[in-house]
Amino acid sequence: MVPCNYYYYYYYYYYYIDYVIKVVESHGSDCYAHHACTNIILYADDILQLLSPSVVGLQQLLNVCEIAINSLGLNLNYRKSVCMRV
């Protein structure tokens, strides 16, 4: 039995998620709270929220996020995704 080395899993996960965060933050949407970008909110291994002041901006953020994730060879799970307008 080969021992499982979780170091590589965490390294690649944080590399991938850091890349997605940087791409979304550099998109330039105007959603800030206390001078911090709040376009993307993460918890554990999930992207919980993409925030934008408009529906068009939200669609642009989703497109940017999808392109970034696909460029890493990953896919979004649309069955677990929901859009809410508040």
Summary of the structure (lengths in Angstrom):
residues: 86
radius of gyration: 14.6
end to end distance: 51.0
largest distance: 52.3
contacts: 173
relative contact order: 0.14
helix: 48%
strand: 15%
